[in-house]
Amino acid sequence: MYIDRCEFPIQERIEVTTKNNRVYVFEGEGIVYFGKKYMDIFLDGAYVARFDTDVFASFEID
C-alpha cells in the first residue's frame, strides 16, 4: 500500500533535527503534514515552516 501523505497532531511543540544537526523547535498546537517531498508545519492556525524531506533527519512531537 502506498501512502501519499500523513498527518500528525501537535499538542505542545515539535522539534526538528536536520542532517547537519541543526535543531528547530516550534511551540503551539497544530498539525504536521508529512508528504513525499516536504514536511509542512501548521501551528495555531498558521503556516509555520516547510522542510524538504532530504534535509531533516528526525522530528519529535510533544
C-alpha positions in Angstrom: 0.0 0.0 0.0 1.3 3.5 -0.9 0.6 6.4 1.3 0.9 9.8 -0.3 0.6 12.0 2.8 0.5 11.5 6.6 -0.8 13.8 9.3 0.5 14.0 12.9 -1.2 16.2 15.6 1.0 18.6 17.7 -0.3 19.3 21.1 2.5 21.4 22.6 5.7 21.5 20.5 7.7 19.9 17.7 11.4 19.6 17.5 13.0 19.0 14.0 16.7 17.9 13.6 18.3 18.3 10.2 21.0 16.1 8.8 23.6 18.8 9.6 22.5 18.6 13.3 20.6 21.9 13.4 17.6 21.8 15.8 14.5 23.8 15.2 11.8 24.0 18.0 8.3 25.2 17.3 5.7 25.6 20.1 2.0 25.6 19.8 -0.9 23.4 18.9 -1.3 22.2 15.3 -0.6 19.6 12.8 2.3 18.3 10.7 1.7 17.2 7.1 4.4 14.7 6.0 4.5 14.1 2.3 6.8 12.6 -0.3 8.9 15.7 -0.7 8.1 18.1 2.1 7.1 18.2 5.7 4.8 21.2 6.5 4.1 22.5 10.0 1.0 24.4 10.9 0.6 25.8 14.4 -2.2 27.8 16.0 -3.9 28.1 12.6 -0.9 29.5 10.7 1.6 28.0 8.3 5.0 27.9 10.2 7.6 26.0 8.3 8.4 23.6 5.4 11.3 21.2 5.5 12.5 19.2 2.5 12.4 15.5 3.3 16.1 15.3 2.0 17.2 17.8 4.7 15.7 16.7 8.0 16.9 13.7 9.9 14.2 13.3 12.6 11.4 15.0 14.4 9.9 14.6 17.8 6.4 15.7 18.7 5.1 16.5 22.2 
